[in-house]
Amino acid sequence: MNNKHKLFAASLLALAIGGCAVTSEPIDRSASEDRARSDMASIYKNQEPLEGPLTLHQAMARAVKYNLEARLKVMEEALGQRQLDLAQFDMLPRMALSAGYAGRNNVGASSSQSILTGTQSLEPSTSQDRDREVADLTMVWNVLDFGVSYLGAKQQSDQRYILQERKRKVIHTITQDVRSAYWRAVAAERLLNQIDTLMGRISQARINSQLMSAQRIGDPVQALSYQRALIEATRQLEEQRRALTLAKTELAALINQPMDKPYTLALDDNYMVPEFHGDFAELEQQALSNRPELREQDYQARISAAETRKAMLRMLPGLEFSAGGHYDSNSFLTNQSWADYGVKVTWNLFNVLAGPTAIKVAEAGESVAQARRQAMSIAVMAQLYVARANLQEATRQFKTSEEMATLDGQIAEQLRNRYKTNNIGELELIQGELNNLQTQLKRDLSYAEMRNAYAQLFVSTGADPLPKDLPDDKVQTIADALQISENSWSR
C-alpha cells in the first residue's frame, strides 16, 4: 500500500472515531426565550378582534375556530390526507434509475485453462475498458405487492375518516366546555359587582366596630361577636368571588382570548327553562348511528378486516414483471445500449408457514374491535339515559333555586326598609343581603347546570352542532350556524 492510500485509510479511521464521539450542545436559554416570544405571537395571530359583549354562540364559534386543540385536530386530519396520498404511491411499480462512472487501476484481463490437461489454453486478454460510464433504468411490478399496497391504502383512507370522527368529538367536547364555562362566567359578571359592594360595606362596618371597641363603647363580648360575624360573612363572599373569577379565566382559555385583555358578556335576565318533547327511542337509534366514538370503531373494524385479507394475500405466490433499459460505454461491446424484460414467480415460503398464525391474529383483532364497539354502545346508551336524568333533576333544582332567590330578594328588600327606619341593625341587614347573594349564585349556577344538561342530551346523540359546509369561516358565520343548529334541535 503506497503512502497516499495509507494517508486516506488513516483519515477515514479518524473520521469514523470522531463521529462516534459527537455530542449535542444544550439549548441556550436565549433560544428558548425567542421560541416563547414566537409562540405567544403565533397563538393569537390573525384572530378577529372581540368587540362588544360576547354571546354564548360567539364564544362557541371562537373556540371552534381558535382553540388550539381544535386546530390540532384539523392539522391531524390534513396530515391523514397527505398520508393517504403517500400510501397510494405504494401501488405503483418500483422504478430505479442509476448512472455513474466505473474504473480500475489496471486492465481487467483474464485467461483460460484446459480442464483436461491443466494447461493455459488462451493468452491473457480483456473485453472491458478500464474506464467506462454505465446507466440503468429498471421497472419491477409485483402483483402480490400491489394487492397488499391496495389494502394498505384502503386502511390509510379509513384512518383519515377516523381523524374526521375525532375532530367531531373534539368539537362536541369544546362546545360543551364553553357552554359550561360561559354560564358560570355570566353568573360572575352578574354578581361580582354586588359581591364587591357588599364586601366594601362589611369592611367599613368592621372598622366602625373596631373603633367602638377601642373607645370601650358597649359590651366587649357583643362587639367581638359582631366582628366575628362580619369576618365570617367576608370569608363566604371571598370563596364565592374566587370561584366566579376563575370562570371568566377558564372561558378565556377555551376561546383563545388573551388572558390580560378584559372582556364582557352578554347578560340576559330571562331564565328560560328548556323542555324536551322528542321521541327518546329515536334518540337512542340516532346515538348508536352517529356518535363519533362508535363510527370510529366501525372504521377500526374495517381496518382489522383488511389486515386479515393482507395476511391471506401474503401466503400466495407473487407474479413479478420487470423491464429495463441499460447503457454501458464499454468499447468492446457490440451493443452498448439494450433493453431487457422478464416475468417470474416469487414465493416466500416462510410467509406460508407464518400465514395461519397471522390470519388468527388478524381475526382476533376483528373480534376485539367488535367487542369494543359493543361495549362502547352500552356506554353511549348509558350516557344518553344519564343525560336525560340529569336534565330532569337539574330542571327541578333550578326551579327550587329560583323560588329561593325570589324569596330571599323579597326578604332583603324588607330588611333594607327596616334598616332605614332603624328597626334592625346593620349586621342583620348584611346577613340578609349575604343570603340573597348566595341564593342568586345558586340559582345562576343551577341554571348553568340545567343548560349544560340539556345540551348534553343533544351531544349524546352524536348530532353535529355545525353543518358540513359554511359560506366562510368568520366567527359570526360559525356562531349563526351554531344557533340555527341549536334552535332546530329545540324544535
N, C-alpha and C positions, 0 to 999 in steps of 0.2 A: 504494500500500500504506500503510495507516494505521500509527500508532505501535505499536498493540497487535500487529499482525501482524509488524512489524519486530522487536519485542522477542521474540516467540515464535520467529521464524526464527533470531535470534542465540543464543537459549538452546539450541535444537536443535543448532545447529552446534557450540557449546561442549561440549555433552554428547557429540556424536559424536567430537570431537577428544580429549576427556578419556578416552573409552572406549578409544581406540586406544593410550593411554599407560599403561593399567593394568598393573601388575606384581605378582607374588605375593611374599609375605614368606617368608623361610626358616623352616623348622620349628624352634621353640625346643627347646633341649636338655631342658628340664624336661618338655616334651610327649613326647619320646622316652623319657625315664625312666619317665613314667607308663605309656606304652604297654608298655614292657618288664615293669613290675610286673604290669600287667593280663594280658599274655601268659603270664607264669610262673604266675599264679593260675589261668588257664583251662586250661593244658596238663595239669595234674594234678587238675583239678576233677572231682568225682563219681566217682573211681576207688575200686573195692573195695580195702580195705587188704590188704597182703600179709602173711599170717600163717603162721608155720611154714615149714619147708623147702619150697622151690619145686621142683616136679616138672617134667619136660620138657613134658608136655601142658598143665600150668597156665601155663608160660612161653609156649607157643604160643598158648594161649587169650587171655592178656593182650595179646599182640602183635596178634592178630586184632581184639580189641576196642578197644585203646587206642593202638595205633601210629598216628602222625599221618598216615603215607602211606596206611594203610588207611582212616582217617577221610576223607581227601581223596577217595578213590575212591567211598566211599559218598555223599559230598556231590555228586560229579560225576554219579553215577547219578540222584540225586534231581533235579539240575538238568536232566538229559536228559529226565526225565519231564515236568517243567514246560515244557520247550521243545516237547515233543510236544503237550502240551495247548494251547500257544500256536499251534503250526502248524495245528491243526485249526480254529482260528477263521478262517484264511485261506480256507477253503472256503465260508464264509458270504457272502451278498450284502453289497455295500458300502451302508451306510446313513449318510446325512449329515443332521444337524439343524442349522439355522441360524435365529437370531432376532435382531432388532436394531431400530434406530431410524435413519431416514434423513431428512435435512432439508437445506435450502439457504437462502441469504440473500436470494433474490429469487424471483419467480414463474417457474416453468418454462413460459413461453408460447412459442408458435410461430405462424407464418403460412404461407401457401402462395403459389406463384407460377405463373402460367399458362405452360406450355411453348410455347404458340403465340404469345401476344402479349407475354410477359415482364412483364405487369403483375400486381400483387398481387390475388389472387382471393379472399383471406379475411383479415379483420382479425385481429390477434394474439389468440390465445385459449389457454387451458390446460385440460388434463384431468387434472391431478395436483396434489394438495395439497403445500404447501411442506414440511410435516412429516407423516410417516407412520410406521407400525410395520409391519414385514414379518417373515414366518416361513416356513420351508420344511422339509419332511421328505421326502427323496428316497431311494429304494432302487434300486440298479442291480445286476444279476446277469448276469455274463458266463459262458456255458457253457465257453468255452475256458479262462478263468482258473480256473474250478472244477476242470477236469481237471488243469491244471498244479499247482494247490494240493493236489489229492488225491495226486498223485505225490510232491510235496514232503513231505506229511505222512507218506507211507509211508517216504520216505528218513529223516525225522527219527525215526520209530519204529525203523528199523534202526540209527540212530546210538545210540539208547538201549540196544539189545541189544549194540552194540559196547562201550559203557561197562560193561555187566554182564560181558562177557568179560574186559575189562581188570581189573575188580575180582577176578575169579577168578585171573587171572595174578598180581596183587599178593599174594593170599592164598598162592598157591603159593610165591612168592619169599620172603615174610616167614617162613612156617613153615620153609622150608629154612634161611634165615639164622639163625633162632632155634635150630634143631637144631644147626647147626654151632657157634654161639657157646656153646650150653648145654653140649655135651660138653667143649669146651675149658675152660669155667668149672668144670665138675666136676673136671677134672684139676687146675685151680688150687686148688680147695677141698681136694682130697685131698693135694696135695703142698706147698702153700705153708708149712704149719707145719713140715714136715720140712726144707724148704729154709732157713727162718729158724733152726731149731735148729742145723743143720749150719753155717750161716754164723756163728752165735754161737760155736760150738766152734772154727772156723777163726780167728776174730778173737782168741780167748783164746790159741790156740797161737801166733799171730804175736806177741802181746805177750810171751809167755814166751820165745820165741826171741830177740826184740829185747833183753830183759833179760839173757839169757845172753851175747849178743854184746857188750853194753855192759860186762859183767863179764869179757870175754875168756875165756869158758869154751868149750873145744872149738875145732875148726878153723873159722876165719872163713869160708873159701870154702864149706865144707859148710853152715854156718849161713845164709849168704846164699842158697845154692841152695835150702835148706829154706824160707826165707821167700818166695823167688820161686815155688816150687811152691804155697805156700799162697795167694799173691796170684792165681796163675793159676786155682786152684780157686774163689776168691771171684769172679773175673770170670765164669767159666762159670755159677756159681749166680746172679749178678746178671742175666745175659742171660736165663736161664730164668725168673727171677722177673718180669722186665719183661714177657715175653710172656704169662705166666699172669695177671698182674694186669690187663692190658688186656682179657682175655677177659670178665671179670665186668662191666667198664665197658661193653663192646660189648653184652653181653646186657641190661644195664640200659637202654641207649638203645633197644634193639629193643622191649622190653616197656613202655617209657614209665615206668620206675621212676625216681624222683628220685635223682640221682647221689650226693647227700650222705647217703642212707639205706642203711646196710648191710643185706644180706640173705644168707640161707644157702640152700644147695641140698640136695636130697635125694640122698644118696650111696648107691650100690649097688655092692658089690664083685663082683657076678655079671656077668661079661663074656660076655653071650650073643652067639653068632655067628648072625646071621640067614642063612637059606638061601632061595633062590628055586627053586621047582619048577613054575612055571606054564608055559603054552604061549606061547612067545615070538612065534609068528605071530599069536596072538590079541592080544598086547600091541601089535604093530605096527598092526593094524587099529583098535584102541581109541585109540592115539595119534593116528592120522590123522583119527579122527572127533571126538575130544574135546578136543584141545589148544586152549586159548583163542586162540592166535595164528591157527590155521587157521580156527576158527569166525569170528573177526573178519574174515578175508579173504572168507569166504562172504558175510557181510553187506555187505562193500565191493563185491563183485561184483553183488549185488542193487541197491545204490545206483547203481552205474555203469550197469546195465541200465535203471533208472528214468530216469537222465539222458538216455539215448538216446531213450526214449519221449517225454520232455518236449521234446526238440529236434524230434521229428517233430510233436508237437501244435502247437508254436508256428508251424509253417508253414501251419496250417489257418485258415480264416476263423472268426471268433467270432460267436456269436449272443448279442446283448445284450438283456435285458428290463429295462425301467425303469418305475417307478411312483412317484408323489409327491403330497404334499398341500401346498398353498400358502395363504398368507394375506397380504392387503395392506389396510391401513386406509384407503387412498385413497377419499375420499368420492365421487369421480366414477365409480368402478367400479360396474357393475350387480351383479356377483358379487364380493364381497370375499374369499371363500374358494372354492377349487376344487381338483380333483384332475386329474392327467394321467397318461398311461401310453403306452408305446410299445415297439416291437420294431425292432431294426435289426441289420444285419450289419456287423461291423468286420473289416478285414483289413489287417494291417501287411505291406505288400509287401516291405519290407526284410528281414523275417523269412523270406520266401520265398527271397530271394537268399542270405541267410546260412545258411539251413537246411541245405543239403547239407554245408557245412563244419562246422556244429555237430554234425551227425549223425556225421561222420567222427571228430571229436574225441571224442565220447562213446563211439563204438565202439572207438577206440584206448584209451580209459580202461578199457573192459571187457577188452581184450586184455592190458593191463598188469596189471590185477587178477588175471587168470587166471595169467599168467606168475609174478607174485609169489607166488601161492598154491602153485604147483608147486615153485618154488624153496624156499619155506618148508617144504613137505612133505619135501623131501630133507634139509633141516637138521634137522627133527624126527626123521626116521629115524636120522640120524647121531647125534643126542643119545641116542636110545634105545640104540643099539649101544655108544656110548661109556659110557653109564651101566652097562650090563651088564659091559663090560670093566673099568671102574673097580671095580665090586663084586668081581669075581674077584680083581683084583690087590690091592685093599685088604684082602680077607679073608686072602690069603696073607701080606701084610706084617704084619697083626695077629698071626697065629699065630706068625710068626717073632719078633716083638717080645715076645709073651707068653712064649715059651720063653727068650729072653734075659733078661727081667725075673725069671723064676723062678730061673735060674742065678745071676744077679748077687745076688739076695736070699739064696741059699744061701751064696754066697761072702762076702757082707758079714757073715752070721751067724758063719761060721768065723773071719773076721778079728776080730770082736769077742771071741770066745772066746780067740784067741791074744793079743790086746792085754791082756786081763785077766790072762793068765799071763806078761806081759812078754816074749813071744816075738817081737813086732813093735813098731815104733814107731808114734806117733800119726799121722804123715804117711801111712803105708801104710794105716792104718785109714780115715783121712779120704778117701783116694783110692778105696778100695773102696766106701765109702758114697756118694761122689760118683758113681761109675759106676752104683751101684744106683739112685740118684735119676734119673740120666739115662735109664736103660733103662725105669724106671717111667713117666717122662714120655713117652718114645717109644711105649710100649705104650698109654698113655691117648690120646695124640694119634692113633695109628694106629687105635684103636678108634673115635674120633670120626670119622675119615675113612671107616671101614667103615660106620658107621651112616648117615652122610650119603650114601654111595654107594648104599646100599640104598634110602633114602628118595628119592634122585634117580631111581631106576628107577621108583618109584611115581609121582613127579611128572611124569616124561617121558611117561607115558601120558595125562596130562590129567585123571586122576581127581580128583574133588573131595574134599578132606580133611574137608569139612563137609557135612551134609545141607542141603537147601534150606530146611527149616523146623525150628526149635528151639522147645521149650516156653517158654523165656525166654532172656534174653541175659546170664545170670550167668556169671562166669568158670568156675566149676566145671561148669556145664552144657556150655559150649563145650569144656572140657577133656575131659569124659567122651565127648562126641561125637567128638572127635579121636582119642581112644584106641580107641573102638569101630571107627572107620574104619580105623585102622592095624592093629588085630587082624584085621579082616575081610580086609584086603589080605594079611596074613601067612598066613592060612589058604588 
